[in-house]
Amino acid sequence: MSKKRILVVDDEEDLTWTISKHLYRNGNREKREILCANSGRIALKILNEKKVDLVLTDLRMPEINGYELLDYLAKSYPETKVIVMTAFGTTELESKLSNMSVLGYIEKPFEINELRNMVENVLI
C-alpha cells in the first residue's frame, strides 16, 4: 500500500502545523505523508513537484487565494481530492464549492477530530 500524500494549505502557520500533527496521530505516519504550504504560491510549487492525493485548503490567503488554487487543481489535477476550510462559510459558498468538485467543506474554528474524520472518509 502506497502512502497517501496530503497537502495542507493555509496562511496561518500554527494551523497547518496543528493539522499535520493531528493527521499523523495513531500510527498514521506509515500510511500518509503530510506537506504544508503557508501560501497558494508554495502550494502550486509542491503540486507541480509531487503527486498529491488530497488538498486541505483555506480560501482567503494572500497572493494566490484558495479559489485560484481550486481552479488550478480542477484544470491540472482533476483527480486530486479537495476539502476546503474557511471561516467565512455561507450556503452560497457551500453550493459554489459543490459545483467545483470539492468533496468536503468545514468551517473554522472546527474540531480537529471532525476534520480528521473527513480526511479518513475521503482517503478510503
C-alpha positions as CSV (number, residue, x, y, z in Angstrom):
1,M,0.0,0.0,0.0
2,S,1.5,3.3,-1.0
3,K,1.4,6.3,1.3
4,K,-1.3,8.9,0.7
5,R,0.1,12.4,0.3
6,I,-1.9,15.3,1.8
7,L,-1.2,19.0,1.2
8,V,-2.4,21.4,3.9
9,V,-2.6,25.0,2.6
10,D,-3.3,27.9,5.0
11,D,-1.5,31.2,5.6
12,E,-1.8,30.5,9.4
13,E,1.4,28.5,10.1
14,D,0.1,27.4,13.6
15,L,-3.0,25.9,11.9
16,T,-1.1,23.9,9.3
17,W,1.3,22.6,12.0
18,T,-1.6,21.6,14.2
19,I,-3.5,19.8,11.4
20,S,-0.4,17.9,10.3
21,K,0.4,16.8,13.8
22,H,-3.2,15.5,14.3
23,L,-3.3,13.8,10.9
24,Y,-0.1,11.8,11.9
25,R,-1.7,10.5,15.1
26,N,-2.5,6.9,15.8
27,G,0.3,5.4,13.7
28,N,-0.6,7.2,10.5
29,R,3.0,8.1,9.6
30,E,3.2,4.7,7.8
31,K,0.1,5.5,5.8
32,R,0.5,9.1,4.8
33,E,2.8,11.9,4.1
34,I,1.7,15.4,5.0
35,L,3.1,18.5,3.3
36,C,2.3,22.1,4.4
37,A,2.2,25.3,2.4
38,N,1.6,28.7,4.0
39,S,0.6,30.3,0.7
40,G,-1.1,29.4,-2.5
41,R,2.2,30.1,-4.4
42,I,4.1,27.5,-2.3
43,A,1.1,25.0,-2.8
44,L,1.4,25.4,-6.6
45,K,5.1,24.6,-6.4
46,I,4.5,21.5,-4.4
47,L,1.7,20.3,-6.7
48,N,4.0,20.7,-9.7
49,E,6.7,18.6,-8.0
50,K,4.8,15.8,-6.3
51,K,1.6,13.8,-6.8
52,V,-0.9,14.8,-4.1
53,D,-3.9,12.7,-3.2
54,L,-5.8,15.3,-1.0
55,V,-5.6,19.1,-0.6
56,L,-6.9,20.8,2.5
57,T,-7.1,24.5,1.7
58,D,-8.2,27.8,3.1
59,L,-9.9,30.2,0.7
60,R,-8.7,33.6,2.0
61,M,-4.9,33.8,1.5
62,P,-2.6,36.5,0.2
63,E,-1.0,36.2,-3.3
64,I,-2.8,33.2,-4.7
65,N,-6.1,32.6,-2.9
66,G,-8.0,29.3,-2.4
67,Y,-10.3,29.9,-5.3
68,E,-7.4,30.3,-7.7
69,L,-5.8,27.1,-6.2
70,L,-9.1,25.2,-6.7
71,D,-9.3,26.4,-10.3
72,Y,-5.8,25.3,-11.0
73,L,-6.4,21.9,-9.3
74,A,-9.6,21.3,-11.4
75,K,-7.7,22.1,-14.6
76,S,-4.3,20.5,-13.9
77,Y,-5.0,17.7,-11.4
78,P,-8.7,16.8,-11.5
79,E,-8.1,13.5,-9.7
80,T,-6.8,15.3,-6.6
81,K,-9.4,15.4,-3.9
82,V,-10.1,18.7,-2.0
83,I,-11.5,19.7,1.3
84,V,-12.0,23.4,2.0
85,M,-11.5,25.1,5.4
86,T,-12.9,28.6,5.8
87,A,-14.0,31.0,8.5
88,F,-16.4,32.6,6.0
89,G,-18.9,29.9,5.2
90,T,-22.4,30.6,3.7
91,T,-24.9,28.4,1.9
92,E,-24.0,30.2,-1.4
93,L,-20.3,29.2,-0.8
94,E,-21.2,25.6,0.0
95,S,-23.2,25.4,-3.2
96,K,-20.4,27.0,-5.2
97,L,-17.9,24.6,-3.8
98,S,-20.0,21.5,-4.5
99,N,-20.2,22.7,-8.2
100,M,-16.3,22.9,-8.1
101,S,-16.0,19.2,-7.2
102,V,-14.9,19.9,-3.6
103,L,-15.5,16.8,-1.6
104,G,-15.7,18.4,1.8
105,Y,-16.2,21.8,3.5
106,I,-15.5,22.7,7.1
107,E,-16.0,26.0,8.9
108,K,-13.3,27.5,11.1
109,P,-13.0,27.2,14.0
110,F,-13.5,23.4,13.8
111,E,-12.9,20.4,15.9
112,I,-9.7,18.8,14.7
113,N,-11.3,15.3,15.1
114,E,-14.1,16.4,12.7
115,L,-11.5,17.3,10.1
116,R,-9.6,14.1,10.7
117,N,-12.8,12.1,10.2
118,M,-13.4,13.9,6.9
119,V,-9.9,13.2,5.8
120,E,-10.3,9.5,6.7
121,N,-13.5,9.2,4.8
122,V,-12.1,10.9,1.7
123,L,-9.0,8.7,1.6
124,I,-10.8,5.4,1.9
